[in-house]
Amino acid sequence: MLSDEQVAELKKLASPAEQAEEAAKAEKREYMKQKQRECRERKVIKEVAEQCATIDEWWAAMRKSLGLERREELEAIDREARDYIILMTDGWRIAPNEDGFVKPSVLLKWIDSFVEEHGLVHDYWFDSEHLKEMLSFKVWTDESHAKSKALGKPKPFWWDPPRLKALCEEEGQATRDFALYGYYTGLPQQMWHFFKQNIKNHAAERKCCYPPECWSCKFEKAHRIATPTAL
């Protein structure tokens, strides 16, 4: 029996037409694999959505439908995303001479690179016409909002099939992963946008441009030094 390395070497000897045919078959296999995964997801969604009273129950039930390899893949991206989220929300607490400090200019490059590769979890601007008709803060409602008279006692998003369908099918893979499994495989859209905007505006205008105080304002007050945006 040939080893994987030997099979790979034989494939290199194939004609361009044969290589193209093999590539097409591989693409078809991947497509079918994706469709099978989506079919399993739809079945699980239908079976468990109304049985889950809380968002934690919903995500836990959905994660059970994932294969080990896929779950580990999502968890690895989630860990990286949450590291960036911590830096965007609390990184200002770290002084430049302390371990873990990241220069704002470096952090901007990191998060832009991450978003370019993985995308955003849509939580403020939406592509779906159905979601655009809703107030943005009503899109991601969970059990904590269900009794709110001010919000009109909205259903949790996983109990609302049209809303969940829009989140999963019209807002990109990162939004889908968060809606179904609670994994951040992209950065939160609103946080990413305003973090970038405020860092750049603060550097240009030397003041806070978006309430509450931006990252740079907090950094300067905490450490009594100017934000090292140029470093």
C-alpha positions as CSV (number, residue, x, y, z in Angstrom):
1,M,0.0,0.0,0.0
2,L,1.3,3.4,-1.0
3,S,2.1,6.0,1.7
4,D,0.5,9.4,1.7
5,E,3.8,10.9,0.5
6,Q,4.0,8.4,-2.4
7,V,0.4,9.2,-3.4
8,A,1.3,12.9,-3.4
9,E,4.3,12.4,-5.5
10,L,2.3,10.4,-8.1
11,K,-0.3,13.2,-8.3
12,K,2.5,15.6,-9.2
13,L,3.2,13.4,-12.2
14,A,-0.3,13.7,-13.5
15,S,-1.1,15.8,-16.6
16,P,-2.6,19.3,-16.1
17,A,-6.0,17.9,-17.2
18,E,-5.8,15.2,-14.6
19,Q,-4.7,17.6,-11.9
20,A,-7.6,19.9,-12.8
21,E,-10.0,17.0,-12.6
22,E,-8.6,15.9,-9.2
23,A,-8.9,19.5,-7.9
24,A,-12.5,19.7,-9.1
25,K,-13.3,16.4,-7.3
26,A,-11.7,17.7,-4.1
27,E,-13.7,20.9,-4.3
28,K,-16.9,18.9,-4.8
29,R,-16.0,16.8,-1.8
30,E,-15.5,19.9,0.4
31,Y,-18.7,21.4,-0.9
32,M,-20.7,18.2,0.0
33,K,-19.0,18.1,3.4
34,Q,-20.1,21.7,4.1
35,K,-23.7,21.0,2.9
36,Q,-23.9,17.9,5.2
37,R,-22.6,20.0,8.1
38,E,-25.3,22.6,7.4
39,C,-28.0,20.0,7.2
40,R,-27.0,18.6,10.6
41,E,-27.0,22.1,12.0
42,R,-30.5,22.8,10.7
43,K,-31.8,19.6,12.2
44,V,-30.2,20.4,15.6
45,I,-31.6,23.9,15.5
46,K,-35.1,22.7,14.9
47,E,-34.9,20.1,17.6
48,V,-33.3,22.1,20.4
49,A,-34.2,25.8,19.9
50,E,-37.4,26.0,21.8
51,Q,-36.1,23.6,24.5
52,C,-33.4,26.1,25.5
53,A,-34.5,28.8,28.0
54,T,-31.1,30.5,28.2
55,I,-28.4,31.6,25.8
56,D,-25.9,29.3,27.7
57,E,-28.2,26.3,27.2
58,W,-28.6,27.2,23.5
59,W,-24.9,27.4,22.8
60,A,-24.1,24.3,24.9
61,A,-26.7,22.3,23.0
62,M,-25.5,23.5,19.6
63,R,-21.8,22.8,20.5
64,K,-22.7,19.2,21.0
65,S,-23.5,18.9,17.3
66,L,-19.9,19.9,16.3
67,G,-17.3,17.3,15.5
68,L,-14.2,17.4,17.7
69,E,-12.0,18.8,14.9
70,R,-14.4,21.6,14.0
71,R,-14.9,22.5,17.7
72,E,-11.2,22.7,18.4
73,E,-10.8,24.9,15.3
74,L,-13.5,27.3,16.4
75,E,-12.2,27.3,20.0
76,A,-8.6,28.2,18.8
77,I,-9.9,31.2,16.8
78,D,-12.2,32.2,19.7
79,R,-9.3,32.3,22.1
80,E,-7.3,34.6,19.8
81,A,-10.4,36.9,19.3
82,R,-11.0,37.2,23.0
83,D,-7.4,38.2,23.6
84,Y,-7.9,41.1,21.2
85,I,-11.2,41.9,22.8
86,I,-9.5,42.2,26.2
87,L,-6.8,44.4,24.7
88,M,-9.4,46.7,23.1
89,T,-11.4,47.0,26.3
90,D,-8.8,46.8,29.1
91,G,-5.4,47.1,27.5
92,W,-5.2,50.7,28.6
93,R,-4.7,49.5,32.2
94,I,-1.2,48.1,31.3
95,A,1.7,50.6,31.6
96,P,4.3,50.7,28.8
97,N,6.9,49.2,31.1
98,E,4.8,46.2,32.1
99,D,4.5,42.8,30.5
100,G,1.6,42.5,28.2
101,F,1.6,46.1,27.0
102,V,0.8,46.4,23.3
103,K,1.4,49.7,21.4
104,P,-1.8,51.0,19.9
105,S,-0.3,51.2,16.5
106,V,0.7,47.5,16.7
107,L,-2.7,46.5,18.1
108,L,-4.4,48.3,15.2
109,K,-2.4,46.2,12.8
110,W,-3.1,43.0,14.6
111,I,-6.9,43.4,14.8
112,D,-7.1,44.6,11.1
113,S,-5.1,41.5,10.1
114,F,-7.4,39.3,12.2
115,V,-10.6,40.8,10.7
116,E,-9.2,40.5,7.2
117,E,-8.8,36.8,7.7
118,H,-11.8,36.0,9.9
119,G,-14.3,38.8,9.5
120,L,-16.7,40.5,12.0
121,V,-19.6,39.4,14.2
122,H,-22.3,41.8,13.1
123,D,-23.9,43.6,16.0
124,Y,-24.5,47.1,14.8
125,W,-24.7,47.3,11.0
126,F,-26.4,44.4,9.2
127,D,-26.7,43.2,5.6
128,S,-30.0,41.4,6.0
129,E,-33.0,43.6,5.1
130,H,-35.0,41.8,7.8
131,L,-32.4,42.8,10.5
132,K,-32.0,46.3,9.1
133,E,-35.7,46.8,10.0
134,M,-35.0,46.1,13.6
135,L,-33.3,48.3,16.2
136,S,-29.7,47.0,16.4
137,F,-29.9,46.3,20.1
138,K,-33.0,44.1,19.6
139,V,-31.2,41.8,17.2
140,W,-29.2,39.8,19.7
141,T,-31.8,39.7,22.5
142,D,-31.6,36.8,25.0
143,E,-33.5,35.6,28.1
144,S,-32.5,38.7,30.0
145,H,-34.5,40.9,27.7
146,A,-37.6,38.7,27.4
147,K,-39.4,40.4,30.4
148,S,-38.4,44.0,29.4
149,K,-41.5,46.1,28.8
150,A,-39.2,48.9,27.5
151,L,-38.0,46.6,24.7
152,G,-41.5,45.1,24.1
153,K,-40.6,41.7,25.7
154,P,-38.8,40.4,22.6
155,K,-38.1,36.7,22.1
156,P,-34.5,35.4,22.5
157,F,-32.9,35.4,19.0
158,W,-32.8,31.6,18.8
159,W,-36.6,31.4,19.4
160,D,-37.2,33.7,16.4
161,P,-36.6,31.6,13.2
162,P,-36.6,34.5,10.7
163,R,-34.1,36.4,12.8
164,L,-31.8,33.4,13.4
165,K,-32.0,32.5,9.7
166,A,-30.9,36.0,8.7
167,L,-28.0,36.0,11.3
168,C,-26.8,32.6,10.0
169,E,-27.2,33.0,6.3
170,E,-26.9,36.7,5.4
171,E,-24.3,38.2,7.8
172,G,-21.2,36.1,7.2
173,Q,-19.5,33.1,8.8
174,A,-18.3,34.8,12.0
175,T,-21.8,36.0,12.8
176,R,-23.1,32.6,12.1
177,D,-20.6,30.9,14.4
178,F,-21.4,33.3,17.2
179,A,-25.2,32.9,16.8
180,L,-25.1,29.1,16.8
181,Y,-22.2,28.4,19.1
182,G,-21.2,31.5,21.0
183,Y,-17.7,31.4,19.5
184,Y,-16.0,34.6,18.4
185,T,-14.5,33.6,15.1
186,G,-14.4,37.3,14.2
187,L,-14.2,40.5,16.2
188,P,-17.4,42.2,17.5
189,Q,-18.2,44.7,14.7
190,Q,-19.1,47.7,16.9
191,M,-16.2,47.4,19.2
192,W,-13.7,47.0,16.4
193,H,-15.1,50.0,14.5
194,F,-15.2,52.5,17.4
195,F,-11.9,51.3,18.9
196,K,-10.1,52.1,15.6
197,Q,-12.0,55.4,15.1
198,N,-11.3,56.6,18.6
199,I,-7.6,55.7,18.6
200,K,-7.1,57.6,15.3
201,N,-9.3,60.6,16.2
202,H,-7.7,61.0,19.6
203,A,-4.2,61.0,18.0
204,A,-5.3,63.7,15.6
205,E,-7.4,65.9,17.9
206,R,-5.9,65.1,21.3
207,K,-9.3,64.6,22.9
208,C,-12.0,62.0,23.4
209,C,-14.3,61.9,20.4
210,Y,-16.9,59.3,21.4
211,P,-18.5,58.9,24.9
212,P,-17.7,57.3,27.2
213,E,-14.0,58.0,27.5
214,C,-12.0,56.2,24.8
215,W,-9.1,53.9,25.2
216,S,-6.5,56.6,24.8
217,C,-8.2,58.9,27.3
218,K,-8.3,56.2,29.9
219,F,-4.6,55.3,29.2
220,E,-3.5,58.9,29.6
221,K,-5.4,59.4,32.9
222,A,-4.2,56.1,34.3
223,H,-0.5,56.5,33.6
224,R,-0.3,60.3,33.2
225,I,1.5,60.1,29.9
226,A,0.4,60.8,26.4
227,T,-0.9,57.8,24.3
228,P,2.1,56.4,22.4
229,T,0.1,56.1,19.2
230,A,3.2,56.9,17.1
231,L,5.2,54.0,18.6
